[in-house]
Each structure stands twice: as C-alpha cells, then as structure tokens.
Amino acid sequence: KARAREEIVNGLLKALEDIDNIIKLIKHSESAAAAKEALIQTYEFSEAQAKAILDMKLAKLANLERVELEKELANLV
C-alpha cells in the first residue's frame, strides 16, 4: 500500500511542476480517457498517477501543497 501511495504522491509532486499546463490539457481533452492518455504520453505519468490526477477536484489540484506532499512521501519511504 505504501509503495502504491508513494507512486501517486510522486506523480502529484511532478504534476505541481507544470500544474497550469496540466489543467489546460485536461480541460481541452475530449474525454477523461483522452486526458489520461495525454497525461501519460506528455508527462510520462504512470496510469495510476494519471488516474489520481484526474480523480482530484480541480480546486484541490490547483491548491496542492508541495510541503505536505513531500512530508507524506518522506513518511512513505
């Protein structure tokens, strides 16, 4: 479980690096499946990471806090 969550947290941290473009990519995708595929191809996210990004509400995604994620990642590792 910890390894699976570690993968997700790493993906969210990576997403924070280019969050505006990721939001734009999702908004302009024809469907959730197309958005997932675009995230995987463009940013090399795993399927689990792309799904986690798409499952988040936009408000939460836009307000992700790097420090909290980094702490969680350190605890998981």
Residue frames as qw, qx, qy, qz and C-alpha x, y, z in Angstrom:
[[0.000, 0.885, 0.465, 0.000, 0.00, 0.00, 0.00],
 [0.312, -0.792, 0.093, 0.516, 2.79, 2.39, 0.88],
 [0.399, -0.157, 0.587, 0.687, 4.56, 1.78, -2.43],
 [0.204, 0.610, 0.671, 0.370, 1.35, 2.37, -4.38],
 [0.134, -0.940, -0.274, 0.155, 0.73, 5.62, -2.49],
 [0.443, -0.553, 0.298, 0.639, 4.38, 6.63, -2.98],
 [0.370, 0.229, 0.642, 0.631, 3.89, 6.30, -6.74],
 [0.029, 0.827, 0.526, 0.197, 0.79, 8.53, -6.55],
 [0.320, -0.873, -0.066, 0.363, 2.49, 11.17, -4.39],
 [0.465, -0.280, 0.450, 0.709, 5.48, 11.26, -6.73],
 [0.257, 0.485, 0.642, 0.536, 3.09, 11.84, -9.62],
 [0.125, -0.914, -0.385, 0.004, 1.31, 14.65, -7.78],
 [0.421, -0.693, 0.153, 0.564, 4.63, 16.32, -6.98],
 [0.402, 0.018, 0.588, 0.702, 5.59, 16.03, -10.64],
 [0.119, 0.715, 0.615, 0.309, 2.21, 17.48, -11.63],
 [0.255, -0.872, -0.213, 0.360, 2.81, 20.52, -9.42],
 [0.461, -0.324, 0.343, 0.752, 5.82, 21.45, -11.53],
 [0.017, -0.028, -0.534, -0.845, 3.58, 22.25, -14.53],
 [0.185, 0.412, 0.793, -0.408, 0.13, 22.47, -12.97],
 [0.344, 0.565, 0.050, -0.749, -1.23, 25.23, -15.24],
 [0.353, 0.366, -0.676, -0.534, -0.45, 23.28, -18.39],
 [0.029, -0.087, -0.993, 0.071, -1.78, 20.06, -16.90],
 [0.290, 0.496, 0.566, -0.591, -5.07, 21.76, -16.06],
 [0.386, 0.547, -0.258, -0.697, -5.21, 23.16, -19.59],
 [0.190, 0.208, -0.910, -0.304, -4.50, 19.72, -21.08],
 [0.107, 0.283, 0.913, -0.274, -7.32, 18.18, -19.03],
 [0.321, 0.561, 0.308, -0.698, -9.77, 20.97, -19.89],
 [0.409, 0.549, -0.386, -0.618, -9.10, 20.65, -23.62],
 [0.074, -0.119, 0.980, 0.143, -9.30, 16.86, -23.76],
 [0.500, -0.123, -0.522, -0.680, -12.36, 15.29, -25.40],
 [0.831, -0.383, -0.317, -0.249, -12.90, 12.81, -22.57],
 [0.605, -0.692, 0.382, -0.097, -11.41, 11.55, -19.32],
 [0.921, 0.024, 0.308, 0.237, -9.83, 8.66, -21.23],
 [0.574, 0.692, 0.027, 0.436, -8.23, 11.07, -23.70],
 [0.192, -0.896, 0.262, -0.303, -6.98, 13.24, -20.85],
 [0.816, -0.449, 0.362, 0.044, -5.46, 10.21, -19.11],
 [0.855, 0.286, 0.230, 0.366, -3.70, 9.13, -22.29],
 [0.310, 0.848, -0.066, 0.425, -2.42, 12.68, -22.90],
 [0.460, -0.810, 0.320, -0.172, -1.04, 12.87, -19.35],
 [0.894, -0.199, 0.357, 0.185, 0.72, 9.55, -19.79],
 [0.739, 0.472, 0.203, 0.436, 2.19, 10.48, -23.17],
 [0.169, 0.885, -0.055, 0.430, 3.05, 14.12, -22.47],
 [0.301, -0.780, 0.402, -0.375, 4.33, 13.85, -18.90],
 [0.535, 0.247, -0.801, 0.108, 5.21, 10.14, -18.70],
 [0.533, -0.313, 0.486, -0.618, 2.90, 9.58, -15.73],
 [0.032, 0.032, 0.999, 0.017, 2.00, 6.01, -14.93],
 [0.327, -0.438, -0.662, -0.513, -1.61, 5.00, -15.40],
 [0.468, -0.576, -0.600, 0.299, -2.17, 5.14, -11.63],
 [0.271, -0.325, -0.122, 0.898, -0.66, 8.63, -11.42],
 [0.112, -0.143, -0.440, -0.879, -2.74, 9.94, -14.32],
 [0.413, -0.522, -0.705, -0.244, -5.90, 8.46, -12.81],
 [0.426, -0.521, -0.477, 0.565, -5.13, 10.05, -9.43],
 [0.114, -0.159, 0.095, 0.976, -4.68, 13.46, -11.07],
 [0.271, -0.258, -0.572, -0.730, -7.94, 13.11, -12.98],
 [0.459, -0.506, -0.730, 0.026, -9.81, 11.92, -9.89],
 [0.290, -0.346, -0.379, 0.808, -8.93, 15.06, -7.96],
 [0.142, 0.892, 0.422, -0.078, -11.28, 18.01, -7.93],
 [0.481, 0.652, 0.038, 0.585, -9.85, 20.96, -9.81],
 [0.280, -0.886, 0.111, -0.353, -9.87, 23.17, -6.72],
 [0.814, -0.516, 0.246, 0.103, -7.85, 20.63, -4.78],
 [0.827, 0.253, 0.182, 0.468, -5.47, 20.02, -7.65],
 [0.278, 0.791, -0.001, 0.544, -4.82, 23.74, -8.04],
 [0.351, -0.812, 0.241, -0.398, -4.19, 24.12, -4.31],
 [0.939, -0.105, -0.247, 0.215, -1.97, 21.13, -3.69],
 [0.251, -0.911, 0.319, -0.071, 0.72, 21.96, -1.23],
 [0.658, 0.499, -0.540, 0.161, 4.18, 20.73, -2.07],
 [0.086, -0.502, 0.695, -0.507, 5.33, 20.69, 1.55],
 [0.763, -0.123, 0.408, -0.486, 2.50, 18.37, 2.64],
 [0.921, 0.338, -0.142, -0.133, 3.17, 16.00, -0.25],
 [0.445, 0.582, -0.612, 0.299, 6.90, 15.97, 0.42],
 [0.371, -0.403, 0.655, -0.521, 6.25, 15.13, 4.08],
 [0.896, 0.063, 0.232, -0.375, 3.89, 12.34, 3.09],
 [0.789, 0.496, -0.362, 0.028, 6.44, 10.98, 0.63],
 [0.124, 0.569, -0.703, 0.410, 9.17, 11.01, 3.28],
 [0.617, -0.233, 0.559, -0.504, 6.90, 9.09, 5.65],
 [0.927, 0.266, 0.015, -0.265, 6.06, 6.54, 2.95],
 [0.611, 0.564, -0.529, 0.172, 9.69, 5.98, 2.07]]
